[in-house]
Amino acid sequence: LPEETEAVFVLGNYLFLAKGGNGGFQIFDISEPQNIKLVSTYRTLGYAESVFVKDNYLFLAGDTAGLYIFDISNINQPVLISNIKTLGSVESVFVSGEYAFLAAGKAGLEVVDISDPKNPKIVANLNLSGFAERVFVSGDYVYLAVKDNKFPNLTMTNLAIKNAGWLKIVKITE
C-alpha cells in the first residue's frame, strides 16, 4: 500500500481500509486473493483512525473531524450522508444494533444513536481517566482500551511499562 493505513475491516468479499494521515478510506474486492482490485477511494478531512461496516453503511472514525457515515449500497460510489462532531477525537468505532460506540480519546466513551444514519445523535458520554483508544462491544458490555495519562507517548515507544494502560469494561443498560 502506498499510503499509511490505520485500520482494516473485512465483510464478505470486500476489505475496507482507514487511510490514517491521508484521511478517508479505500475499498478493495478480495474475492480473488491473488488478484485484489481497488474498488473505490474516498478522501475526508483529518486523520482516519478506524472503520466499521454494517449493512449498507460505512462508519469512519475521523479523529477530530468526528464520526463520518457513508452509504455504500453502491460499493463503487460511496456517498457521505452525515458527519457528527463529537466531544472527543474519535479513535475507534464499533456498531451494535442502532448505536455506534466510540472510543473518543480524552472524552472517554461516546454513544451515538444511528437509527437514522442521516441524522445521528450523541445519546451518552462516559468520561474516563486516560485516553480511550479502541472499543469493542459484545452482548451487554463495552470493552475499551484506555491509555494512561501518565504515559501519553506510550504508543511511540517499544518500552515495556507496567500499568501503562487500562482495560475498562462498561455494562450497557437502558
N, C-alpha and C positions, 0 to 999 in steps of 0.2 A: 504494500500500500504506500503510495507516495506521500501521504499526509498522516498526521498524528491521529490515532484512533483511541478514544477514551472508553468505549463500551460496545458490547455486541449483544444482539438478541436474535434468536432463530425461531421462526414459526413456519412450519410446513417446508416449502421449497425456497423460502426466502431468508436471507441474512440481512440484518439491519445494523448499521454502524453509526454510533455517535461520533462526530468528527472532531472532538476536542477543540483546540485553539482556533481552528478554521471555521467553527460553527456549523450547525446543520447536521445532516445525516446522508448516508448513501444506502441504497437497497440493491442487493445482488440476488440473482437467480442461482441457486445452488443445487438445482435438480440433477445436474450432471457435475459431480465434484471435480472431474478432470477438465471441465470446461465452464468455469464460473463466469457469469455475464453480469456486468453492471447494468441495472435496470433504470435507476434514476438517482439524481443527486439534488439535494435541496440545501441552500445556504441560509443560515439565520445569523442574527447579530449575536455577539458574545460567544462564550465558551459552551460547547455541547458536552455535558457530563455523562448522561445516561439515556437509554432509550427503552421503551416498553411498548409492545404491540398487543392490542386486544380487539377482536372482531375486525372492523374496517378502520380502526383508529390507531395512530402512532402518537405516543406521548414522549416528548423530548424534554429532558431536564436541561434548562438553558442557563444554569448558574444565575448570575444577577439579572438576566432577562426574564426569569420566571419559568413557568411551565407552558410549553407550546403543545397544541393539539392539532393534528393533521388528519384529514380524511384521506385514506389510502385505498378507497374502493376501486380506483383506477391506479394500480400499482405503478404505472408508468408516469403518472402525473399527480403526485401528492398535492393536496390543497390545504393551506393553512386555514383553519376555521376559527381558532381562538388562541390567545396568549394572555395568561393571567399573571400579573405581577404578584409576587409573594412577599412575605415578611422577611424571609432569608434567601440566601443563594441556593437554588435548587441543585443539589449534588447528585441525587438519585431519585428515581420514581418507580413505584410498584403499583399496579392497578389490581383491585379486587372488588368485584361487584360494581357498584356505581360510584366508587371512590378511588381517587388517586392519592396514595400515601407518599409524602415527600420527605426525604432527608434534607432538611433546609439549613444546613450549616449552623451558624450561631443561633438561629431561630428555633432549632430543635426539630420536632416533628410537626408537619402541617398536613391537614387532610382536606382534600378538595372534592366537592360533590361534582361528579362529571355525568350525572344522569342526562343532562342536556349538554353535550360536548361543545356546542356553540356558545354556551353561557355558563362556564364553570364558576363555582363559588367556594371560597375557603370557608369551611364549616367548623374546623377545630385547629387548635395550636397547642402544643405541649412544649414549653421551654425546658431545655435540659442544660446542665452544666457541660461545657465542651462544645465540639463542633460535629454535628451529625453528618456523616459521610455516605453511608449506604443504608438502604431499607429493604426489608423483605417481609411479606405477610403470609401467614399460614394459619388458617382457621380463624380463631378469635384473638390471635396475637400478632403484634408488630415487633419485628426484631430490628434494632438499629445499631450500627457500628458507629461509635462516637469517639472522636479523637480528644484526648485530654488537653485542656487549655495550657497545661504546664509544658507541653511539648508540641508547640504549634508547627514545627518543621519536621515532625516525625516521618512523614512520607518522603522527605528529601534525603533521608539517611538510611544506611544499612545497619545502624547500631541497634542492638537488642536492648530495649529499655523496659524494665519491669513496670507494670501498671501504667503504661503509656496510653492506653485506650480502654474503652468500656463496651460491653455488650449490654444495651438497655432493652428490656422486654416490656412491652406495654400491652395490657389486655384491652380489647375493644369492647365497649359497652354502649348501649343506646342512651 
